[in-house]
């Protein structure tokens, strides 16, 4: 059978076009658990993706805004999986933004470090066999992290957020967002409890 190959330059062009195609689709206020209100601004790209910016409270966009880049995690965010700390980090970020008087959570469609939900489950199965997260991803033919933060940079541009203070434990996000053209003024870590199920992942 014939093998289909796609040049890296073509993939890069496609990603750029998807990022450039992002536009605001809808917006509404939603009351949140921490006693604050989030303005949910849903975006749409040419492929039908729908990342969301949640503007918590009343952030001052004339100053560096606390921002959490959060990759969607069905298992952790929705079902409280103990295998990762995603849901705990999301709730902690919301509490921190509420305490600060406002900020932004970008909820990005990058499940499983950008592998997608099906491949994330395949990676979990490999981890059950003894591999760590990085080795499981590379065994499946992926980099250890496939996320692209150009989408986040475009969303921040569209909401008028030009300087950010990132809420993350991942210093690589600062570099990636800076490379995408965002003025990142610093980082605030989000420490969450370690348990027997997520110790190896963390």
KOLMIDO-552765 format. One record per residue: residue number from 0; x, y, z of N, C-alpha, C, CB in turn. Coordinates in Angstrom, 1 decimal. Glycine has a CB too. Example, Ala and Ser with C-alpha at 12.3 -4.5 7.8 and 13.67 -1.06 7.14 Angstrom:
0|13.2|-5.7|7.8|12.3|-4.5|7.8|13.2|-3.3|7.8|11.3|-4.5|9.0 $
1|12.8|-2.2|7.1|13.7|-1.1|7.1|12.9|0.0|7.9|14.1|-0.6|5.7 $
This chain:
0|0.8|-1.2|0.0|0.0|0.0|0.0|0.9|1.2|0.0|-1.0|0.0|1.2 $
1|0.4|2.3|-0.6|1.1|3.6|-0.7|1.2|4.3|0.6|0.5|4.5|-1.8 $
2|2.3|4.9|0.9|2.5|5.7|2.1|2.4|7.1|1.8|3.9|5.4|2.7 $
3|1.5|7.8|2.5|1.3|9.2|2.3|2.2|10.0|3.2|-0.2|9.6|2.6 $
4|2.9|10.9|2.6|3.8|11.7|3.4|3.4|13.2|3.2|5.3|11.6|3.0 $
5|3.4|13.9|4.3|3.1|15.4|4.3|4.3|16.2|4.7|1.8|15.7|5.2 $
6|4.8|17.1|3.9|5.9|17.9|4.2|5.7|18.7|5.5|6.3|18.8|3.1 $
7|6.7|18.9|6.3|6.6|19.6|7.6|6.1|21.1|7.3|7.9|19.6|8.3 $
8|6.6|21.6|6.2|6.2|23.0|5.8|4.7|23.1|5.6|7.0|23.5|4.6 $
9|4.1|22.1|5.0|2.7|22.1|4.7|1.9|22.0|6.0|2.3|20.9|3.8 $
10|2.4|21.2|7.0|1.7|21.1|8.3|1.8|22.5|9.0|2.4|20.0|9.1 $
11|3.0|23.1|8.9|3.2|24.4|9.6|2.2|25.5|8.9|4.6|24.9|9.4 $
12|2.1|25.4|7.6|1.2|26.4|6.9|-0.3|26.1|7.4|1.3|26.2|5.4 $
13|-0.6|24.9|7.5|-2.0|24.5|7.9|-2.3|25.1|9.3|-2.2|23.0|7.9 $
14|-1.3|24.9|10.2|-1.5|25.3|11.6|-1.6|26.9|11.6|-0.3|24.9|12.5 $
15|-0.8|27.6|10.8|-0.9|29.0|10.8|-2.2|29.5|10.3|0.2|29.6|9.9 $
16|-2.7|28.8|9.3|-4.0|29.2|8.7|-5.2|28.9|9.7|-4.3|28.4|7.4 $
17|-5.1|27.8|10.5|-6.1|27.6|11.5|-6.0|28.7|12.6|-5.8|26.2|12.1 $
18|-4.8|29.1|13.0|-4.7|30.1|14.0|-5.3|31.4|13.5|-3.2|30.3|14.4 $
19|-4.9|31.8|12.2|-5.4|33.0|11.6|-6.9|33.0|11.4|-4.7|33.3|10.3 $
20|-7.5|31.8|11.3|-9.0|31.8|11.1|-9.8|31.9|12.3|-9.3|30.4|10.4 $
21|-9.2|31.9|13.5|-9.9|32.0|14.8|-10.7|33.3|14.9|-9.0|31.8|16.0 $
22|-12.0|33.2|15.1|-12.8|34.4|15.4|-13.7|34.1|16.6|-13.6|34.8|14.1 $
23|-14.2|35.2|17.2|-15.2|35.1|18.2|-16.5|34.6|17.7|-15.4|36.4|19.0 $
24|-17.1|33.6|18.4|-18.4|33.0|17.9|-19.6|33.4|18.8|-18.3|31.5|17.8 $
25|-19.4|33.4|20.1|-20.5|33.7|21.1|-19.9|34.1|22.4|-21.4|32.5|21.2 $
26|-20.7|34.6|23.3|-20.3|35.1|24.6|-21.4|35.2|25.5|-19.6|36.4|24.5 $
27|-21.2|34.8|26.8|-22.2|34.9|27.8|-21.6|34.9|29.2|-23.3|33.7|27.7 $
28|-22.3|35.4|30.2|-21.9|35.4|31.6|-22.3|34.1|32.2|-22.4|36.7|32.4 $
29|-21.4|33.5|33.1|-21.8|32.3|33.8|-21.3|32.4|35.2|-21.1|31.1|33.1 $
30|-22.2|32.2|36.2|-21.8|32.2|37.6|-20.9|30.9|37.9|-23.1|32.2|38.5 $
31|-19.9|31.2|38.7|-18.9|30.1|38.9|-18.8|29.7|40.4|-17.5|30.5|38.5 $
32|-18.2|28.5|40.7|-18.2|28.0|42.0|-17.6|28.9|43.0|-17.5|26.7|42.0 $
33|-16.5|29.6|42.7|-15.7|30.3|43.6|-16.4|31.7|44.0|-14.4|30.6|43.1 $
34|-17.7|31.8|43.6|-18.4|33.0|44.0|-18.1|34.2|43.0|-18.0|33.5|45.4 $
35|-17.5|33.9|41.9|-17.3|34.9|40.9|-18.1|34.6|39.7|-15.8|35.0|40.6 $
36|-18.0|35.5|38.7|-18.6|35.3|37.4|-17.6|35.2|36.3|-19.6|36.5|37.1 $
37|-17.8|34.3|35.4|-16.9|34.2|34.2|-17.7|34.6|33.0|-16.4|32.8|34.1 $
38|-17.0|35.4|32.2|-17.5|35.8|30.9|-16.9|34.8|29.9|-17.2|37.3|30.4 $
39|-17.7|33.8|29.4|-17.2|32.8|28.5|-17.3|33.3|27.1|-18.1|31.5|28.7 $
40|-16.1|33.4|26.5|-16.1|33.9|25.1|-15.6|32.7|24.2|-15.1|35.1|24.9 $
41|-16.5|32.1|23.4|-16.2|30.9|22.6|-15.7|31.4|21.2|-17.4|30.0|22.5 $
42|-14.6|30.8|20.8|-14.0|31.1|19.5|-14.3|29.9|18.6|-12.5|31.4|19.6 $
43|-14.1|30.1|17.3|-14.3|29.1|16.3|-13.2|29.2|15.3|-15.7|29.2|15.6 $
44|-12.6|28.1|14.8|-11.7|28.2|13.7|-12.2|27.5|12.5|-10.3|27.5|14.1 $
45|-11.5|27.5|11.4|-12.0|27.0|10.1|-12.2|25.5|10.1|-11.0|27.4|9.0 $
46|-11.6|24.8|11.0|-11.8|23.3|11.1|-12.9|23.0|12.1|-10.5|22.7|11.5 $
47|-13.6|24.0|12.7|-14.7|23.7|13.7|-14.2|23.6|15.1|-15.3|22.4|13.3 $
48|-13.0|23.8|15.4|-12.5|23.9|16.8|-13.2|25.0|17.5|-11.0|24.0|16.8 $
49|-13.3|24.8|18.9|-14.0|25.9|19.7|-13.3|26.1|21.0|-15.4|25.6|19.9 $
50|-12.1|26.7|21.0|-11.4|27.0|22.3|-12.2|28.1|23.0|-10.0|27.4|22.1 $
51|-12.0|28.2|24.3|-12.8|29.2|25.1|-11.9|30.1|25.9|-13.9|28.5|25.9 $
52|-12.2|31.4|26.0|-11.6|32.3|26.9|-12.6|32.6|28.0|-11.1|33.6|26.3 $
53|-12.2|32.3|29.3|-13.1|32.6|30.4|-12.5|33.8|31.1|-13.2|31.3|31.4 $
54|-13.2|34.9|31.0|-12.7|36.1|31.7|-13.3|36.2|33.0|-13.0|37.4|30.8 $
55|-12.5|36.0|34.1|-13.0|35.9|35.4|-12.9|37.2|36.1|-12.1|34.9|36.2 $
56|-14.0|37.7|36.7|-14.0|38.9|37.4|-13.9|40.1|36.5|-13.0|38.9|38.5 $
57|-13.1|41.1|37.0|-12.8|42.3|36.2|-11.4|42.6|36.0|-13.5|43.5|36.9 $
58|-10.7|41.8|35.2|-9.2|42.0|35.0|-8.9|43.4|34.4|-8.6|40.9|34.2 $
59|-7.8|44.0|34.8|-7.4|45.3|34.3|-6.4|45.0|33.1|-6.7|46.1|35.4 $
60|-6.9|45.1|31.9|-6.1|44.8|30.7|-5.0|45.9|30.4|-6.9|44.7|29.5 $
61|-4.9|47.0|31.2|-3.8|47.9|31.1|-2.6|47.5|31.8|-4.3|49.3|31.6 $
62|-2.7|46.4|32.6|-1.6|45.9|33.4|-1.4|44.4|33.1|-1.9|46.0|35.0 $
63|-0.3|43.8|33.5|-0.2|42.3|33.3|-1.3|41.6|33.9|1.2|41.8|33.8 $
64|-2.0|40.7|33.2|-3.2|40.0|33.6|-2.8|38.6|34.0|-4.3|40.0|32.5 $
65|-3.3|38.1|35.1|-3.0|36.7|35.5|-3.8|35.8|34.5|-3.5|36.4|36.9 $
66|-3.1|34.9|33.8|-3.7|34.0|32.8|-3.3|32.6|33.1|-3.2|34.5|31.4 $
67|-4.2|31.7|32.9|-4.0|30.2|33.0|-4.3|29.7|31.6|-4.9|29.6|34.1 $
68|-3.2|29.0|31.0|-3.4|28.3|29.8|-3.8|26.9|30.2|-2.2|28.3|28.8 $
69|-5.0|26.4|30.0|-5.4|25.1|30.5|-5.8|24.2|29.3|-6.6|25.3|31.5 $
70|-5.1|23.1|29.1|-5.4|22.2|28.1|-6.5|21.3|28.6|-4.2|21.3|27.7 $
71|-7.6|21.1|27.8|-8.7|20.3|28.2|-8.3|18.9|28.6|-9.7|20.2|27.0 $
72|-8.9|18.5|29.7|-8.6|17.2|30.3|-9.9|16.5|30.8|-7.6|17.2|31.4 $
73|-10.6|15.8|29.9|-11.9|15.2|30.3|-11.8|14.4|31.5|-12.4|14.3|29.1 $
74|-10.7|13.6|31.7|-10.6|12.7|32.8|-10.4|13.5|34.1|-9.5|11.7|32.6 $
75|-9.6|14.5|34.1|-9.3|15.2|35.3|-10.2|16.4|35.6|-7.9|15.8|35.2 $
76|-10.6|17.2|34.6|-11.4|18.3|34.8|-12.9|17.9|35.1|-11.4|19.2|33.5 $
77|-13.4|16.9|34.4|-14.8|16.5|34.6|-15.0|15.4|35.6|-15.3|16.1|33.2 $
78|-14.1|14.4|35.5|-14.4|13.2|36.3|-13.5|13.1|37.5|-14.2|12.0|35.5 $
79|-12.6|14.1|37.7|-11.7|14.1|38.9|-10.7|13.0|39.0|-12.6|14.0|40.1 $
80|-10.2|12.6|37.8|-9.1|11.6|37.8|-8.0|11.9|38.7|-8.6|11.4|36.3 $
81|-7.5|10.9|39.4|-6.4|11.0|40.3|-5.1|10.8|39.6|-6.5|10.1|41.5 $
82|-5.2|10.5|38.3|-4.0|10.1|37.5|-3.2|11.4|37.1|-4.4|9.3|36.3 $
83|-3.8|12.5|37.1|-3.1|13.8|36.8|-3.6|14.9|37.8|-3.5|14.2|35.3 $
84|-3.1|16.1|37.6|-3.5|17.2|38.5|-4.2|18.2|37.8|-2.2|17.8|39.2 $
85|-4.7|17.9|36.6|-5.3|18.9|35.7|-6.6|19.6|36.4|-5.8|18.3|34.4 $
86|-7.5|18.8|36.9|-8.7|19.3|37.5|-8.4|20.2|38.7|-9.7|18.2|37.9 $
87|-7.4|19.7|39.5|-7.0|20.4|40.7|-6.4|21.8|40.3|-6.1|19.6|41.6 $
88|-5.6|21.8|39.3|-4.9|23.0|38.8|-6.0|24.0|38.3|-3.9|22.7|37.8 $
89|-7.0|23.5|37.6|-8.0|24.4|37.0|-8.8|25.0|38.2|-9.0|23.6|36.1 $
90|-9.2|24.3|39.2|-9.9|24.8|40.3|-9.1|25.8|41.1|-10.4|23.7|41.2 $
91|-7.8|25.5|41.3|-6.9|26.4|42.0|-6.7|27.7|41.2|-5.5|25.7|42.2 $
92|-6.5|27.6|39.9|-6.3|28.8|39.1|-7.6|29.7|39.2|-6.1|28.4|37.6 $
93|-8.8|29.1|39.2|-10.0|29.9|39.3|-10.0|30.6|40.6|-11.2|29.0|39.1 $
94|-9.6|29.9|41.7|-9.6|30.5|43.0|-8.6|31.7|43.1|-9.3|29.5|44.1 $
95|-7.4|31.4|42.5|-6.4|32.5|42.5|-6.9|33.7|41.7|-5.1|32.0|41.9 $
96|-7.5|33.5|40.5|-8.0|34.6|39.7|-9.1|35.4|40.4|-8.5|34.1|38.4 $
97|-9.9|34.7|41.1|-11.0|35.3|41.9|-10.4|36.2|43.0|-12.0|34.2|42.5 $
98|-9.4|35.6|43.7|-8.7|36.4|44.8|-8.0|37.6|44.3|-7.7|35.5|45.5 $
99|-7.5|37.5|43.1|-6.8|38.6|42.5|-7.7|39.7|41.9|-5.9|38.1|41.4 $
100|-9.0|39.4|41.9|-10.0|40.4|41.3|-10.2|40.2|39.9|-9.5|41.8|41.6 $
101|-9.5|39.3|39.2|-9.8|39.0|37.8|-8.6|38.4|37.1|-10.2|40.3|37.1 $
102|-8.9|37.8|36.0|-7.9|37.2|35.1|-8.6|36.4|34.0|-7.0|36.3|36.0 $
103|-7.8|35.6|33.4|-8.3|34.8|32.2|-7.8|33.4|32.2|-7.8|35.5|30.9 $
104|-8.8|32.5|32.0|-8.4|31.1|31.7|-8.7|30.8|30.2|-9.3|30.1|32.6 $
105|-7.7|30.3|29.5|-7.9|29.9|28.2|-8.0|28.4|28.2|-6.7|30.4|27.2 $
106|-9.2|27.9|27.8|-9.5|26.5|27.8|-9.3|26.0|26.4|-10.9|26.2|28.4 $
107|-8.1|25.3|26.3|-7.6|24.9|24.9|-7.9|23.4|24.6|-6.1|25.2|24.8 $
108|-8.3|23.2|23.4|-8.6|21.8|22.9|-7.3|21.1|22.6|-9.5|21.9|21.6 $
109|-6.6|20.7|23.7|-5.3|20.1|23.5|-5.2|18.9|24.5|-4.1|21.1|23.7 $
110|-6.2|18.1|24.5|-6.2|16.9|25.4|-5.0|16.1|25.3|-7.5|16.1|25.1 $
111|-4.5|15.6|26.4|-3.4|14.7|26.4|-2.1|15.3|25.8|-3.7|13.5|25.6 $
112|-1.8|16.5|26.2|-0.6|17.2|25.7|-0.7|17.4|24.2|0.7|16.5|26.2 $
113|-1.9|17.5|23.7|-2.0|17.7|22.2|-2.2|16.4|21.4|-0.8|18.4|21.7 $
114|-2.2|15.2|22.1|-2.3|13.9|21.4|-3.8|13.6|21.1|-1.8|12.8|22.2 $
115|-4.7|14.2|21.8|-6.1|13.9|21.6|-6.5|12.8|22.6|-6.4|13.4|20.2 $
116|-7.8|12.6|22.8|-8.3|11.7|23.9|-8.0|10.3|23.6|-9.8|11.9|24.0 $
117|-8.2|9.8|22.3|-8.0|8.4|22.0|-6.5|8.0|22.3|-8.3|8.1|20.6 $
118|-5.6|8.9|21.8|-4.2|8.6|22.0|-3.7|8.8|23.5|-3.3|9.5|21.1 $
119|-4.4|9.6|24.2|-4.2|9.8|25.6|-4.5|8.4|26.3|-5.0|10.9|26.2 $
120|-5.6|7.8|26.0|-6.0|6.5|26.6|-4.9|5.4|26.2|-7.4|6.1|26.1 $
121|-4.4|5.5|24.9|-3.4|4.5|24.5|-2.1|4.7|25.3|-3.1|4.7|23.0 $
122|-1.8|6.0|25.6|-0.6|6.3|26.4|-0.8|5.8|27.8|-0.3|7.8|26.4 $
123|-2.0|6.0|28.4|-2.3|5.5|29.7|-2.1|4.0|29.8|-3.8|5.8|30.1 $
124|-2.6|3.3|28.7|-2.4|1.8|28.7|-0.9|1.4|28.7|-3.1|1.2|27.5 $
125|-0.1|2.2|28.0|1.4|1.9|28.0|2.0|2.3|29.3|2.0|2.8|26.9 $
126|1.5|3.3|30.0|1.9|3.7|31.3|1.6|2.6|32.3|1.3|5.0|31.8 $
127|0.5|2.0|32.1|0.1|0.8|33.0|1.1|-0.3|32.9|-1.3|0.4|32.7 $
128|1.7|-0.4|31.7|2.7|-1.4|31.4|4.1|-1.0|31.9|2.7|-1.7|30.0 $
129|4.2|0.2|32.5|5.5|0.5|33.1|6.2|1.8|32.5|6.4|-0.6|33.0 $
130|5.7|2.3|31.4|6.3|3.5|30.8|5.9|4.7|31.5|6.0|3.6|29.3 $
131|6.8|5.8|31.5|6.4|7.1|32.0|5.7|7.9|30.9|7.6|7.9|32.5 $
132|5.2|9.1|31.2|4.4|9.8|30.2|5.2|10.1|28.9|4.0|11.2|30.8 $
133|6.4|10.5|29.1|7.2|10.9|27.9|7.5|9.7|27.0|8.6|11.5|28.3 $
134|7.9|8.6|27.6|8.2|7.3|26.9|6.9|6.8|26.2|8.8|6.3|27.8 $
135|5.8|6.9|26.9|4.5|6.4|26.3|4.2|7.2|25.1|3.4|6.5|27.3 $
136|4.4|8.5|25.1|4.0|9.4|24.0|5.0|9.1|22.8|4.2|10.9|24.4 $
137|6.3|9.0|23.1|7.2|8.7|22.0|7.0|7.3|21.4|8.6|8.9|22.5 $
138|6.6|6.4|22.2|6.3|5.0|21.7|5.2|5.1|20.7|6.0|4.1|22.8 $
139|4.2|6.0|20.9|3.1|6.2|20.0|3.4|7.0|18.8|1.9|6.8|20.7 $
140|4.7|7.5|18.7|5.1|8.3|17.6|5.0|9.8|17.7|4.3|7.8|16.4 $
141|4.7|10.2|18.9|4.6|11.7|19.2|5.8|12.2|20.0|3.3|11.9|20.0 $
142|5.9|13.5|19.9|6.8|14.2|20.9|6.2|14.1|22.3|7.1|15.7|20.5 $
143|7.1|14.4|23.3|6.5|14.3|24.6|5.4|15.3|24.9|7.6|14.5|25.7 $
144|5.4|16.4|24.1|4.4|17.4|24.2|4.1|18.0|22.8|4.8|18.6|25.2 $
145|2.9|17.8|22.3|2.5|18.2|21.0|1.6|19.5|21.0|1.7|17.1|20.3 $
146|1.6|20.2|22.1|0.7|21.4|22.2|1.3|22.6|21.4|0.5|21.8|23.6 $
147|0.4|23.4|20.8|0.8|24.6|20.1|0.1|25.8|20.7|0.4|24.4|18.5 $
148|0.9|26.8|21.2|0.3|27.9|21.9|0.1|29.1|21.0|1.2|28.3|23.0 $
149|0.2|28.9|19.7|-0.2|30.0|18.8|-1.7|30.3|18.9|0.1|29.6|17.4 $
150|-2.5|29.3|19.2|-3.9|29.5|19.4|-4.2|30.4|20.6|-4.6|28.1|19.6 $
151|-3.4|30.1|21.7|-3.6|30.9|22.9|-3.2|32.4|22.6|-2.7|30.4|24.0 $
152|-2.1|32.6|21.9|-1.7|34.0|21.6|-2.7|34.7|20.8|-0.3|33.9|20.8 $
153|-3.3|34.0|19.8|-4.4|34.6|19.0|-5.6|35.0|19.8|-4.8|33.7|17.8 $
154|-6.0|34.1|20.7|-7.1|34.4|21.6|-6.9|35.6|22.5|-7.5|33.2|22.4 $
155|-5.7|35.7|23.1|-5.3|36.8|23.9|-5.4|38.1|23.1|-3.9|36.6|24.5 $
156|-4.9|38.0|21.9|-4.9|39.2|21.0|-6.4|39.7|20.8|-4.2|38.9|19.7 $
157|-7.3|38.7|20.5|-8.7|39.0|20.2|-9.4|39.6|21.4|-9.4|37.8|19.7 $
158|-9.0|39.2|22.7|-9.7|39.8|23.8|-9.0|41.0|24.4|-9.8|38.7|24.9 $
159|-7.9|41.4|23.7|-7.2|42.7|24.1|-6.3|42.5|25.3|-8.2|43.7|24.4 $
160|-5.8|41.3|25.5|-4.9|41.1|26.6|-3.5|41.0|26.1|-5.3|39.7|27.4 $
161|-2.7|42.0|26.3|-1.3|42.1|25.7|-0.2|41.7|26.6|-1.1|43.5|25.2 $
162|-0.4|41.8|27.9|0.7|41.4|28.9|0.1|40.4|29.9|1.3|42.6|29.6 $
163|0.8|39.3|30.1|0.3|38.3|31.0|1.3|37.9|32.1|-0.2|37.1|30.1 $
164|0.7|37.4|33.2|1.4|36.8|34.2|0.8|35.3|34.3|1.2|37.5|35.6 $
165|1.7|34.4|33.9|1.2|33.0|33.7|1.1|32.2|35.0|2.1|32.2|32.7 $
166|-0.1|31.6|35.2|-0.3|30.6|36.3|0.0|29.2|35.8|-1.7|30.7|36.9 $
167|1.2|28.8|36.1|1.6|27.5|35.5|2.8|26.9|36.3|2.0|27.6|34.0 $
168|3.0|25.6|36.3|4.2|24.9|36.8|5.2|24.6|35.7|3.8|23.7|37.6 $
169|4.8|24.9|34.4|5.6|24.5|33.3|6.3|25.8|32.7|4.6|23.9|32.2 $
170|7.6|25.9|33.0|8.3|27.1|32.4|8.3|27.1|30.9|9.7|27.1|32.9 $
171|8.1|25.9|30.3|8.1|25.9|28.8|7.0|26.7|28.2|8.0|24.5|28.3 $
172|5.9|26.8|29.0|4.7|27.6|28.5|5.1|29.1|28.3|3.5|27.5|29.4 $
173|6.0|29.6|29.2|6.4|31.0|29.1|7.2|31.2|27.8|7.3|31.4|30.3 $
174|8.1|30.3|27.5|8.9|30.4|26.3|8.0|30.3|25.0|10.0|29.3|26.2 $
175|7.1|29.3|25.0|6.2|29.1|23.9|5.3|30.3|23.6|5.4|27.8|24.1 $
176|4.8|30.8|24.7|3.9|32.0|24.5|4.6|33.2|24.1|3.1|32.2|25.8 $
177|5.8|33.4|24.6|6.7|34.5|24.2|7.0|34.4|22.7|8.0|34.6|25.1 $
178|7.4|33.2|22.3|7.7|33.0|20.9|6.5|33.3|20.0|8.2|31.5|20.7 $
179|5.3|33.1|20.5|4.1|33.4|19.8|3.7|34.9|19.8|2.9|32.6|20.3 $
180|4.6|35.7|20.4|4.4|37.1|20.4|3.7|37.8|21.6|3.6|37.5|19.2 $
181|3.5|37.0|22.7|2.8|37.5|23.9|3.9|38.0|24.8|1.9|36.5|24.5 $
182|3.6|39.2|25.5|4.5|39.8|26.5|4.2|39.1|27.8|4.4|41.3|26.6 $
183|5.1|38.1|28.2|4.9|37.4|29.4|5.8|38.0|30.5|5.3|35.8|29.2 $
184|5.2|38.5|31.5|6.0|39.3|32.5|6.4|38.4|33.7|5.1|40.4|33.1 $
185|5.9|37.2|33.8|6.3|36.3|34.9|5.5|35.1|35.0|6.3|37.1|36.2 $
186|5.8|34.3|36.1|5.1|33.0|36.3|4.7|32.9|37.8|5.9|31.9|35.8 $
187|3.5|32.4|38.0|3.1|32.0|39.4|2.8|30.5|39.4|1.8|32.8|39.8 $
188|3.5|29.7|40.2|3.2|28.3|40.2|1.9|27.9|40.8|4.4|27.6|40.9 $
189|1.4|26.8|40.4|0.1|26.2|41.0|0.4|24.9|41.6|-1.0|26.1|39.9 $
190|0.7|24.9|42.9|1.1|23.6|43.6|-0.2|22.9|44.0|2.0|23.9|44.7 $
191|-0.3|21.7|43.6|-1.5|20.8|44.0|-1.0|19.6|44.7|-2.4|20.5|42.7 $
192|-1.8|18.9|45.5|-1.4|17.7|46.2|-1.0|16.6|45.3|-2.5|17.2|47.1 $
193|0.1|15.9|45.7|0.5|14.7|45.0|-0.1|13.5|45.7|2.1|14.6|45.0 $
194|-0.6|12.5|44.9|-1.1|11.3|45.4|-0.4|10.0|44.8|-2.7|11.2|45.2 $
195|-0.7|8.9|45.3|-0.1|7.7|44.8|-0.3|7.4|43.3|-0.5|6.5|45.6 $
196|-1.4|7.9|42.8|-1.8|7.7|41.4|-1.1|8.7|40.4|-3.3|7.7|41.2 $
197|-0.8|9.9|40.9|-0.3|10.9|39.9|1.2|11.2|40.2|-1.0|12.2|40.0 $
198|1.8|10.5|41.2|3.2|10.8|41.5|4.2|10.7|40.3|3.7|10.0|42.7 $
199|4.0|9.6|39.6|4.9|9.3|38.5|4.7|10.4|37.3|4.7|7.9|37.9 $
200|3.4|10.7|37.1|3.0|11.7|36.1|3.6|13.0|36.4|1.5|11.8|35.9 $
201|3.5|13.5|37.7|4.0|14.8|38.1|5.5|14.8|38.1|3.4|15.2|39.4 $
